[in-house]
Amino acid sequence: VRIGAEASGLQKGLQEAQSRLEAFSRRIKTSAEKFKDLGKAASIGGAAIAAGLGGAVKTAMDFEAQMSRVRALARASETDFQRLRDTAIELGAKTVYSASEVARGMQILAAAGFDANQIIAAIPGILDAAVIAGEDFASVTNIMVAAMSQFGLQASDMSHIADVLASAVNASAITVRDLGYSLKYVGPIAAAAGLSLEEVCAACAVLGNAGIKAEQAGTTLRAALARLAAPTSEAKRLMNELGIEVTDASGKMLPLREIIRNLQTALEGLDEATRIAILRTLFGQEAVSGMLALIEAGPELLEELTVQFENSSGAAEEMSRVMADNLAGSFTQLKSTMESALITIGTI
């Protein structure tokens, strides 16, 4: 009990130190005289403080070089560049990711065609997803940019993408990295078939709870959708015989939950061996296990999860806040705040 209390006190102290650092950084930024006074103190106080100021300059130089790449890729004006720079420093001071890490994420977004306004709007959602993933910021940025491109979404949808990923992780035994691998394989064909990001993530969540994750989930769904889009002659015959509908009257593919419902009805009452044989004919060997898992879970669960993910606004922010609210998170956040302070000092 004593250890727990002491750890709690340390976390509180770290959070107080972070608040003071943020306030210090703001004071330094708004008053060059204070920096001059600090420089005088360094010359009087000795090499230790001077070395610290040298470290601040080095940190600031590295950050500025990163931001220059962002500016070039985003073709940002001087005003927009300053906004990007201020955003990176501010988020570095307030989150577990440093300003330099935020700048690397901005570079990925700029390379993907985001302008300054889009980058500034997208970054907070990516930060939340990165905290949930426990991965480096750049990796999560790549996953989210890929999801946006695959499903024809906009830069303004990045926060929603983060909410969907967070909800899928919260509802299953999968991680953001697992989802990234799954979407890499199934995303393009799913979007072409008219499925939404929410539907695909719902299917990945169900498969994940059945032990089918990451690349395996992605290749399972890709194989199934490819077979539905272009069934073999034997598969066509079998679907007609069993009355399995996969498209509507206009030829558009039905939502995945409706396809699962039709399959569930067609296979009802059949023994396991016959069910497996039918699914193998319809979807190929690599998709059998996954399709069985989806059928056993049922269309109701897929629909429930899809609706939940569609209405998941704020899920990523809340989940990341809870996950970062601990001693380790406080240490990491303090380090990020210190870097932002060093950048501020080093660039005055």
Disulfide bonds with the S-S distance in Angstrom:
none
